[in-house]
């Protein structure tokens, strides 16, 4: 893929977030791209972004929900590729701040599409939504790209609404513009080093281990297709390249997730983590949550990504947990940020050379 991204300006919205900072690292280190990052702020402290911020060609602060911010950005930097990840990405937070969630996830996506509609820029765009964009009816099969969109909680609703806007803008305006290629990527339950988001299983566990506290497992039976952050990122890059080279249908949506038979419960993930973290203490909360914030079952069918891109995951859940725990152990054992960042660089190098070189 180096031939596609080398020396190209690539806009990544949400570059200060967990997945955005890893994507930025991969594109800069493995593919020699010039990364233009766009975010309003650094959401967590610590943040993976703080370790890798020297990699950016341009590091821009702005509000995705501001209509003109992206128009100005596209005009100034003229990115050849765009990856849209800017979002309010937490389900629990969407209950606490529903308006801000819709502003970021729905209006933010609308603003990008409007900027593209008014632009003559030749670019390839991947909009990352979520597995939670699907209407979850607790089925045991994986959701296919043709399944109904829209969820009951504000986060899922905001992502489903964004998808409807993408479809409308593509068929009404962008499909006829020969200068723009666009695709939608749906993934979820991504784990890896450098995620310090609140109310996520691995970060919560790491905080408890770091502080020598006992972790309370709230939803031990929630079963998810866990995947390491480098897995969907490889899919996003393959997707973008295929669109750029006209090897895949413009406007298509693809799921990126591991096979359903690799899905694990939260309790199983915690047990994997216990094997990696010395003196990690935890117990199951036997009291039922009064508010059911997330569904018990949520799987994706990613056969379409394999058929079109030959994409698949390479790490099982236990391997993904091991890689994540290694990152955090190195982070807390090193003093300098350059040493901490090296763990990210080493993991990227090992993954890309083993599976994609």
N, C-alpha and C positions, 0 to 999 in steps of 0.2 A: 504493500500500500504506500510505500515511501514515494514512489513515482507520482502519486496523486496529491499528496499533502506537502511535499518538500518545498520550503520557502514560500508557501502560500499564507496569506492572511486569513485567519480563522476566528470568527467571532463566537465566543462562548458566553451566553448569558447565564448568570448564576455561578460564575467561576469561583466565588469564594466559598461555595457550599462543598459538602463532602464529595459528591459525585463529580461536580464541576471541576474541582481542584485535581482530582485524579485524572479526568479526561484531559485537562490542560497539561498535566505532567506527561501523559502518554504521547500526546501530539507533539509536544516540544522535544522530549528526550528521544523518542523512537522514530519520529518522522520529520524532525527539523522544521516544524511549522512555526509561523509567527502568530502567537496567540494574543488576540484582543479580548480582554475580559471585561464584562459589564455586570455589575451588581450594585445594590444600594448600600450594603454593609456586610460586615463579617458577623454572622449570626451567633456563632458559638465561641466560647473561650475556654480552653484552647481551641485552635482551628487548624486543620490540615493545610489550609491555604497559607497560613503564616510561615510554613516551612518551605513552600515552593514558589513564593511570590516573585522571586528574582527571575523566574522563567518567562514572565510576560513581556511581550512586545509593547503592549499598552494595557494599563490597568485603570479602568474607568469606573467612576461611581455615578450612579443615576438611578432613577425610579422607573421600573418597568411599567408601572401603571400611568406614567406620564406620556401623553400621546406623542409628543414631538421628540422625546429623548432618543428613540431608536431611529427615527428619520435622520436626525443629525449624525448619529453614529454610523449609519450605513453610508451616508454621503461622505463622511470624513475618511473612513478606513477602507471602504469598498471590499469587504471580505468575500473571498471566493467560496467559502463554506461557512455555514452558520449552524450551531448546535444550541437549541433553546432549552435550557434547564431551569431558568429563574422561576422560583415557585415558593409558596408556603407549603412545606412538604409533610407536615405532621397532622395526623388525624385528630389527636386530642386537642391540639392547638386550634384546629378549625372550629371546634365547639366553643372555645373561649374567644376566638376572634374570627367569626364567620365572614364579616364584611371585608376585612383585610385579606382573608383567604380567597374570596371571589375576585377582589381587586387584583391580586398578584397572579392568580392562576388562570382566570378567565379574561379579565380586561388586559392583563399583561400579554397574553397570547394574541388577543385581538389587535393590540397596538403593533406587534411585530408583523402580523398579516397585513395591516393597513399600510405600514411602512413599505412592505414588499409590493403591495398593489400599486403604490405611487412611484416605485423606483424602476429605473432601467438597468439596475445592477444585474450582472450575470452571476448567479449564485446557486448553490445547492444547500437546502435547508432540511435539517432533521429536528422535528419538534418532539421532545420527550414528554410524554404524559405519565400514565401510571397503570398498573394492573387494576387499581381501584376505580378506573374509569368505567369498568364494566358494572352493570347492574348485578349485584351479587345475590344469587338465590340459593347459596349453600349447596351447589352441585359438586359431585365428586369427580367429574371430568374437568379437563382444562378448558377455560374460556377461549373461544376462537375469535378471530378478528371480525367475523360477521355477527357475533352475538350482540345483544342489546347493551347500549351504554347508559350510564347514569346511576348514581348511588344515592343512598338516603342521608348519609352524613355530609356535612358541608364540604369536606375535602373531596370526597368522591364526586359530589355534585358539581364542584368547580371544575374538576378534570373532565367529567362527562360533558359539561357545557362548553368547555374549551374545544373538545373534539367536534361538537356540532358546528361551532364557528369555523374551525379548520376546514371541515367538509364543505360548508357553504362558500367560504372564500375561495377554496380551490376550484370548485366547479363553476362559480360565478365569475371569477376574475383571473386567478393564477394559472389555471390550466391552459388558457389561450396565450399566456405570455411565454414565449419560447426561451426567455432568459432565466426562468426560475424553475428549479426542480424541487419538489417537496415530498417529504415522507414523515410518517408518524411512528414513533417507537414507544411500545408499552412494556414496562418492566417493573419489578417491585421486589421488596425484601432483599435489598442489596446490603451486604456486610463487607467490612474491611477496616483496616487501620485508619485512624484519623477521623472517625465519626464520633462526635461528642453531642449529638442531638439528644434532647430530652425525650423520655418515654419511648425509647427504642431498646430492644432487648440487649444487644451486645454493649452499647455505650453505658446502659444502666449497670450491667454486670461489671464492666471495667471500673466504673466509679466506685462501686461497692468494694471491689478487690483493692483498688488503690487506697481507699480510706479505711481498710480493714473492718468493713461493716458487713452485716449479713444482708444479702439481697432477697427481696420478697418477689416470688414469681407469681404474677397476677393471673395470667391466662396460660396455664401449663399445657393445655390441650390444643391451643391454636396451632394449626398446621399450615406451613408455608413452604414454597419452593425457594429456599434460601440460596443465594448465589454470591460469590465474591465480586466486588465492584469491577474487577478487570474483565469479567465475563460479558456483561451487557455493553461495556465500553467497546470491546472488540466488535460486538454486533453493530453498534452505532457507526463505527468507522467503516465496516464492510458495507453497510446500508448506504452510507453517504457516497462511497466510491462507486457502488453499483448504479446509483441514480445519476451521478456525474457522467458515467460512461454509457448511459442509456441501456444498461443491462437489466433494468427492472422498471416496472410500470410507475410512471409519475403519479404521485398522490396516494400511493399505497400505504397501508398501515401494517406493522409487523409486531408480533409478540417476541419478547426475549426472556426466556426463563428455562430452568432445568426440567428434565423429564419429571412427570408427576410421581413416579416411583422413587424419586430421590427426595421428596418432600419430607420434612421432619417437624415434629412438634417443638414448641418453645422449650419444653422440659428436656427433650433429647439434645437440643442445641446447648443448653446449660450444662448438661452432663459432659458433652464434648469439651466445653470450655473448662470444666473442672479438671479435666485431664491435663490441661495446658497451664493452668494458673495455680501456683502453689499457694495454699492457705486461702483459697477462694471459698467463702461460706455462703450458703443460700438455703432457702426453704420455700415450700409452696404455700401461697396464701389460700387458705381453705374457705375464706369468706367470699361469697359471690359479689361481683361488681354490681352496683345498683344501676349503673348506666352501661349498656353494652356498646362500647365504642367501636369495636372492630369485629368482623365476622370470624367464625371459627375456621372456615375453609375458604381458600382462595388460590386457585391454580390457573396456570396459563398453558395453552396448547401452542407450542412454538414450531410445529412442523413446517409452517409456511416459511419461516426464516431459514430453516434448513434446506427446503426445496429451492428457494430463490438465491440464497447466499452461501449454502453449505455451512451455515453457522450452527454451532452447538456449544454447550458448556463442556469444560474439560476437568473441572474440579468438583468433587462431591461435597456435601455439606461439611463433613468432618475435616476435609482438606481446607475448605474455605475458612472454617473456624480456626484451624491451626495457623493458617497464614495471617489471619487477623490478630490472633493472640500474640504471635511472634512480633508483629508490628508494635503493638502496645507495650510489650515487655522491653523492646529496644528503645521505645520512646521514653519510658520512665527510667531506663538505666543509663541513658546518654545525657550529657550536660548541654552540649552545643546544638543549636538548631540545624547546623550543617550535618552533624552526625545523625540527628533524628531524621532529617530529610533523606539521608542516604538509604534508609530502609525502604522508603517508597521507590527510590530509583532502582535499587537492587531487585525488588519484587517485580517491578515492571520489566526490567531486563530479562529476568529469568522466565517470566510468563511469555513475553513476546518471542524470545529466541526459541523457546521450547515448542510453542504452538503455532507461530505465524511467520517465522523466518524461513 
